[in-house]
Amino acid sequence: MTALLLQFWPYIVGVAAAIVAGWKFRQSGVDAERARQMREKLVAVEDQLEMDREATAIERRTAGMSDDEARKEAMRWSRH
């Protein structure tokens, strides 16, 4: 048994190293995918925040308008 172990230890170490390298390679791909998804989510959140800011600015501007003026402004921003 010891003779076999001594004879094949380079192969055993090589297989173990290949397994570790494969695991690291796979994990780096998973991490890259996670980072890509997080960037997409960040862009979506920033876009939503910008739309909320625009809506808030419009609401502040139209708060002092008469009903007719507010309807006219709302028609500009509504989707037909």
KACOR-V584198 format. One record per pair of residues at least 24 apart in sequence whose ideal C-beta (glycine too) atoms are under 8 Angstrom apart, sorted by the first residue. I is the first residue (numbers start at 0). J is the second residue. If there is no record, write none. Layout:
i,j
I,J
I,J
This chain:
none
